[in-house]
Amino acid sequence: MQGSKTRCGEYPGGGCSSASGLAAMYHGRTTGKGPPTPAQIYQQPSRLLIVYVPLPSWADICSNLCEALQNFFSVACSLMGPNRMSLFSLYMVQNQHECILPFVQVKGNFARLQACISELRMLQREGCFRPQGTSLQLAVENGLQQFNQYCRHATTGAALAYTALEITILTSQPGKELVKQLEEGLKDIDLVRVRRLQVVEIVKETLGCMDSASPVEESSSDDSSFLGTDIDLQTIDNDVVSMEMFFKAWLHNSGTDQEHVHLLLPSQSFSKVSRATDNPMCLKCDLQERLLSPSLLPGTADGSLKMDDPKGDFSTLYQMASQSSASYYKLRVIKALKSSGICESVTYGLPFILRPTSCWQLDWDELETNQQHFHALCHGLLKREWLLLAKGEPPSQGPSLREPASTFYVIVPSGSPTLLVKAVATRELMLPSPFALLPENPPDDSVKVVENILDRLELEPTYNPLQVWSHLYPHLTSTFAKPQGRHHPSWESRRKAGQLQTNRVRATVAPLPMTSAPSRAPKMPAASKASSEAIFQLSEEEEEEEEYPLGP
């Protein structure tokens, strides 16, 4: 299950599922009532996207990029629960670098994000550009400056959420050349707040892109370490699905402050006399979602089954709670099962993926040993054609007179260095379901009729969800539509009136206006001062954009 390549036979035994206890652990659900506090929820990094696509590639990339962004933000802005994205900003490198969208909160700002995408689309009609050599470097510097000033002027509580920034440069240029250019241009820039800097090269669409829509990551230059942050180099195909899946990776929990799960295997000296819990082998793992829960999105097919409380069990809170190192969620393996020995009807919920942890607090030797043991477990299970049955052990909540109910899981291996975790039913949940044996010889007439129907069906070797379209994106976009009876000028009419160009002046790359007393206000260059004035002059227009969503 490498990247987002989807194969039906990845995990033998097939059905996708997970469970309440594990989901609650991963998504930060607390035992007390009320929403978790910010300190209990892992904060995702802010995102800065820089589009650097010179002539003549922009005409080929613009439509795919805008559609992918529209689809992604329709989901990101609709998801219930805590924010999976905090701040987002978009820069375009033209003849000079230009801020199309200053840093904004993603949740609750679909109208502004949609307007930003509309402006990107117009660039194709307005003519493209030949950027100068230093434009990209200046866009990175200015985006970082905007982020630092945004954090400086945020309230104390909000500022805690904006501690890190990830910068993504989307380009049609040769990626390795841009990496070298950035290494040289940014060597004197303070990147302490930049968690990750990545260059994503858009390449021509290749055959089979719908089967494998994941970016291909390459190792960055060894010399990039002097920046204080590595520069990652990836490639993605120039198609909507590939770009969309790249952006969706932003919804994953990318925290590496601690591992998520401890997978406990029986002791090597296991016997019936001595309990296996005396000295178990502990594999430290990170947890990853396989898909988004439909219950988190409005108007999905199973909306009638949605839990009223968004803090409920089934994957409704995303970020993992910040817990002490002594209170990890544990999966204790109690026995092995044959891979053919479990019925799909007794699994339930959404799937989770286990992989070796990448927690930065572990030393390199421990990380390497942990990874090697994890891979050996995957190989051993595949070789024996086994699954594992494990019991969930939530973090201790202190002494209690009542023993909490347990959740059990099956752990399924695959050909990739990952394990699938699926919740499995227990005695208390089962209902009587008598199944008679299938008759051996149905009537010939019925056989002929049904066989004739089956012969007309198109046969595919696997199910690929990337090729199945449920029209969820336009539905989610429509939920943000402006109320009827209230009118707002379209982007095209505003452009004809000359307002669009004015709005671009507001979004140029001046530093955010300072709010300190006039006597202490720092001096700004003339161009920056003019841009800052434009920001204040058009603040009312910004508020109006937020209230009335605009069409693409």
Solvent accessible surface area in square Angstrom, and as a share of the most:
residue,aa,sasa,rsa
1,M,7,0.03
2,Q,127,0.57
3,G,47,0.45
4,S,18,0.12
5,K,76,0.32
6,T,22,0.13
7,R,97,0.35
8,C,86,0.51
9,G,62,0.60
10,E,13,0.06
11,Y,14,0.05
12,P,56,0.35
13,G,35,0.33
14,G,38,0.37
15,G,27,0.26
16,C,84,0.50
17,S,1,0.01
18,S,1,0.01
19,A,2,0.01
20,S,25,0.16
21,G,17,0.16
22,L,0,0.00
23,A,2,0.01
24,A,9,0.07
25,M,11,0.05
26,Y,1,0.00
27,H,2,0.01
28,G,0,0.00
29,R,85,0.31
30,T,33,0.19
31,T,108,0.63
32,G,49,0.47
33,K,206,0.87
34,G,30,0.29
35,P,108,0.68
36,P,16,0.10
37,T,72,0.42
38,P,90,0.57
39,A,83,0.65
40,Q,64,0.28
41,I,21,0.10
42,Y,32,0.12
43,Q,55,0.24
44,Q,4,0.02
45,P,3,0.02
46,S,0,0.00
47,R,8,0.03
48,L,1,0.00
49,L,0,0.00
50,I,0,0.00
51,V,0,0.00
52,Y,17,0.07
53,V,0,0.00
54,P,14,0.09
55,L,70,0.35
56,P,112,0.70
57,S,32,0.20
58,W,0,0.00
59,A,56,0.44
60,D,99,0.51
61,I,6,0.03
62,C,1,0.01
63,S,68,0.44
64,N,34,0.17
65,L,0,0.00
66,C,0,0.00
67,E,77,0.34
68,A,0,0.00
69,L,2,0.01
70,Q,18,0.08
71,N,12,0.06
72,F,0,0.00
73,F,3,0.01
74,S,0,0.00
75,V,4,0.02
76,A,11,0.09
77,C,10,0.06
78,S,14,0.09
79,L,6,0.03
80,M,61,0.27
81,G,20,0.20
82,P,34,0.21
83,N,57,0.29
84,R,13,0.05
85,M,6,0.03
86,S,6,0.04
87,L,0,0.00
88,F,2,0.01
89,S,0,0.00
90,L,0,0.00
91,Y,0,0.00
92,M,0,0.00
93,V,0,0.00
94,Q,26,0.11
95,N,88,0.45
96,Q,121,0.54
97,H,28,0.12
98,E,18,0.08
99,C,1,0.01
100,I,5,0.02
101,L,5,0.03
102,P,25,0.16
103,F,13,0.05
104,V,9,0.05
105,Q,57,0.25
106,V,3,0.02
107,K,72,0.30
108,G,68,0.65
109,N,19,0.10
110,F,5,0.02
111,A,6,0.04
112,R,18,0.06
113,L,1,0.01
114,Q,6,0.03
115,A,4,0.03
116,C,7,0.04
117,I,2,0.01
118,S,3,0.02
119,E,5,0.02
120,L,0,0.00
121,R,64,0.23
122,M,6,0.03
123,L,3,0.02
124,Q,76,0.34
125,R,146,0.53
126,E,55,0.25
127,G,44,0.42
128,C,40,0.24
129,F,9,0.04
130,R,174,0.64
131,P,27,0.17
132,Q,117,0.52
133,G,60,0.58
134,T,79,0.46
135,S,3,0.02
136,L,1,0.01
137,Q,42,0.19
138,L,73,0.36
139,A,0,0.00
140,V,0,0.00
141,E,46,0.21
142,N,15,0.08
143,G,0,0.00
144,L,8,0.04
145,Q,72,0.32
146,Q,7,0.03
147,F,0,0.00
148,N,43,0.22
149,Q,17,0.07
150,Y,57,0.22
151,C,7,0.04
152,R,149,0.54
153,H,71,0.32
154,A,27,0.21
155,T,100,0.58
156,T,115,0.67
157,G,48,0.47
158,A,37,0.29
159,A,31,0.24
160,L,124,0.62
161,A,19,0.14
162,Y,9,0.03
163,T,85,0.49
164,A,15,0.11
165,L,0,0.00
166,E,10,0.04
167,I,1,0.00
168,T,2,0.01
169,I,0,0.00
170,L,0,0.00
171,T,0,0.00
172,S,27,0.18
173,Q,63,0.28
174,P,67,0.42
175,G,1,0.01
176,K,132,0.56
177,E,114,0.51
178,L,6,0.03
179,V,6,0.03
180,K,139,0.59
181,Q,64,0.28
182,L,0,0.00
183,E,14,0.06
184,E,107,0.48
185,G,20,0.19
186,L,0,0.00
187,K,102,0.43
188,D,127,0.66
189,I,51,0.26
190,D,103,0.54
191,L,9,0.05
192,V,125,0.72
193,R,88,0.32
194,V,6,0.04
195,R,101,0.37
196,R,72,0.26
197,L,1,0.00
198,Q,4,0.02
199,V,0,0.00
200,V,0,0.00
201,E,36,0.16
202,I,10,0.05
203,V,51,0.29
204,K,176,0.75
205,E,104,0.46
206,T,77,0.44
207,L,184,0.91
208,G,44,0.43
209,C,9,0.05
210,M,65,0.29
211,D,61,0.31
212,S,43,0.28
213,A,1,0.01
214,S,27,0.17
215,P,40,0.25
216,V,93,0.54
217,E,100,0.45
218,E,64,0.29
219,S,109,0.70
220,S,26,0.16
221,S,43,0.28
222,D,135,0.70
223,D,99,0.51
224,S,1,0.00
225,S,73,0.47
226,F,107,0.45
227,L,14,0.07
228,G,72,0.69
229,T,14,0.08
230,D,81,0.42
231,I,0,0.00
232,D,25,0.13
233,L,7,0.04
234,Q,9,0.04
235,T,26,0.15
236,I,6,0.03
237,D,21,0.11
238,N,23,0.12
239,D,12,0.06
240,V,30,0.17
241,V,28,0.16
242,S,3,0.02
243,M,1,0.00
244,E,16,0.07
245,M,44,0.20
246,F,8,0.03
247,F,1,0.00
248,K,52,0.22
249,A,52,0.41
250,W,8,0.03
251,L,7,0.04
252,H,58,0.26
253,N,18,0.09
254,S,42,0.27
255,G,9,0.09
256,T,54,0.31
257,D,73,0.38
258,Q,30,0.13
259,E,6,0.03
260,H,7,0.03
261,V,0,0.00
262,H,21,0.09
263,L,0,0.00
264,L,10,0.05
265,L,25,0.12
266,P,51,0.32
267,S,12,0.08
268,Q,174,0.77
269,S,87,0.56
270,F,118,0.49
271,S,48,0.31
272,K,205,0.87
273,V,145,0.83
274,S,47,0.30
275,R,171,0.62
276,A,19,0.15
277,T,46,0.27
278,D,104,0.54
279,N,113,0.58
280,P,40,0.25
281,M,64,0.29
282,C,48,0.29
283,L,1,0.01
284,K,42,0.18
285,C,0,0.00
286,D,17,0.09
287,L,4,0.02
288,Q,43,0.19
289,E,12,0.05
290,R,64,0.24
291,L,78,0.39
292,L,42,0.21
293,S,4,0.02
294,P,50,0.32
295,S,15,0.10
296,L,1,0.01
297,L,6,0.03
298,P,48,0.30
299,G,54,0.52
300,T,21,0.12
301,A,118,0.91
302,D,48,0.25
303,G,26,0.25
304,S,109,0.70
305,L,145,0.72
306,K,54,0.23
307,M,76,0.34
308,D,146,0.76
309,D,65,0.33
310,P,52,0.33
311,K,59,0.25
312,G,11,0.11
313,D,44,0.23
314,F,81,0.34
315,S,5,0.03
316,T,6,0.04
317,L,8,0.04
318,Y,4,0.01
319,Q,1,0.01
320,M,14,0.06
321,A,10,0.08
322,S,73,0.47
323,Q,55,0.24
324,S,74,0.47
325,S,81,0.52
326,A,91,0.71
327,S,22,0.14
328,Y,21,0.08
329,Y,4,0.02
330,K,57,0.24
331,L,0,0.00
332,R,47,0.17
333,V,11,0.06
334,I,79,0.40
335,K,112,0.48
336,A,40,0.31
337,L,47,0.24
338,K,147,0.62
339,S,27,0.17
340,S,106,0.68
341,G,55,0.53
342,I,32,0.16
343,C,78,0.47
344,E,75,0.34
345,S,90,0.58
346,V,33,0.19
347,T,22,0.13
348,Y,67,0.26
349,G,29,0.28
350,L,33,0.16
351,P,2,0.01
352,F,1,0.00
353,I,0,0.00
354,L,0,0.00
355,R,74,0.27
356,P,20,0.13
357,T,9,0.05
358,S,67,0.43
359,C,2,0.01
360,W,162,0.57
361,Q,111,0.49
362,L,28,0.14
363,D,89,0.46
364,W,208,0.73
365,D,107,0.56
366,E,63,0.28
367,L,29,0.14
368,E,99,0.45
369,T,63,0.37
370,N,10,0.05
371,Q,83,0.37
372,Q,100,0.44
373,H,76,0.34
374,F,0,0.00
375,H,58,0.26
376,A,63,0.49
377,L,29,0.14
378,C,7,0.04
379,H,129,0.58
380,G,26,0.25
381,L,6,0.03
382,L,70,0.35
383,K,179,0.76
384,R,145,0.53
385,E,120,0.54
386,W,86,0.30
387,L,1,0.01
388,L,11,0.06
389,L,30,0.15
390,A,0,0.00
391,K,63,0.27
392,G,3,0.02
393,E,49,0.22
394,P,73,0.46
395,P,17,0.11
396,S,99,0.64
397,Q,127,0.56
398,G,42,0.41
399,P,145,0.91
400,S,86,0.55
401,L,190,0.95
402,R,204,0.74
403,E,151,0.68
404,P,100,0.63
405,A,103,0.80
406,S,44,0.28
407,T,25,0.14
408,F,48,0.20
409,Y,0,0.00
410,V,1,0.01
411,I,0,0.00
412,V,1,0.01
413,P,3,0.02
414,S,1,0.01
415,G,72,0.70
416,S,11,0.07
417,P,57,0.36
418,T,2,0.01
419,L,0,0.00
420,L,6,0.03
421,V,0,0.00
422,K,3,0.01
423,A,0,0.00
424,V,15,0.09
425,A,25,0.19
426,T,37,0.21
427,R,220,0.80
428,E,144,0.64
429,L,109,0.54
430,M,100,0.45
431,L,143,0.71
432,P,127,0.80
433,S,65,0.42
434,P,128,0.80
435,F,178,0.74
436,A,102,0.79
437,L,172,0.85
438,L,160,0.79
439,P,96,0.61
440,E,160,0.72
441,N,134,0.69
442,P,69,0.43
443,P,94,0.59
444,D,105,0.54
445,D,111,0.58
446,S,54,0.35
447,V,55,0.32
448,K,143,0.60
449,V,92,0.53
450,V,78,0.45
451,E,85,0.38
452,N,74,0.38
453,I,99,0.50
454,L,93,0.46
455,D,114,0.59
456,R,190,0.69
457,L,118,0.59
458,E,148,0.66
459,L,165,0.82
460,E,103,0.46
461,P,127,0.80
462,T,66,0.38
463,Y,128,0.49
464,N,12,0.06
465,P,55,0.34
466,L,34,0.17
467,Q,102,0.45
468,V,89,0.51
469,W,131,0.46
470,S,89,0.58
471,H,112,0.50
472,L,48,0.24
473,Y,23,0.09
474,P,67,0.42
475,H,72,0.32
476,L,0,0.00
477,T,29,0.17
478,S,65,0.42
479,T,71,0.41
480,F,49,0.20
481,A,68,0.53
482,K,83,0.35
483,P,68,0.43
484,Q,184,0.82
485,G,69,0.66
486,R,106,0.39
487,H,168,0.75
488,H,21,0.09
489,P,68,0.43
490,S,62,0.40
491,W,11,0.04
492,E,65,0.29
493,S,53,0.34
494,R,6,0.02
495,R,76,0.28
496,K,157,0.66
497,A,71,0.55
498,G,36,0.35
499,Q,82,0.37
500,L,0,0.00
501,Q,93,0.41
502,T,64,0.37
503,N,5,0.02
504,R,27,0.10
505,V,73,0.42
506,R,10,0.04
507,A,3,0.02
508,T,37,0.21
509,V,28,0.16
510,A,5,0.04
511,P,21,0.13
512,L,36,0.18
513,P,26,0.17
514,M,60,0.27
515,T,108,0.63
516,S,57,0.37
517,A,54,0.42
518,P,126,0.79
519,S,107,0.69
520,R,199,0.73
521,A,52,0.41
522,P,64,0.40
523,K,203,0.86
524,M,59,0.26
525,P,93,0.58
526,A,86,0.67
527,A,78,0.60
528,S,19,0.12
529,K,118,0.50
530,A,59,0.46
531,S,15,0.10
532,S,8,0.05
533,E,83,0.37
534,A,10,0.08
535,I,33,0.17
536,F,122,0.51
537,Q,137,0.61
538,L,30,0.15
539,S,47,0.30
540,E,137,0.61
541,E,30,0.14
542,E,31,0.14
543,E,119,0.53
544,E,79,0.35
545,E,6,0.03
546,E,80,0.36
547,E,96,0.43
548,Y,31,0.12
549,P,25,0.15
550,L,9,0.05
551,G,48,0.46
552,P,100,0.63
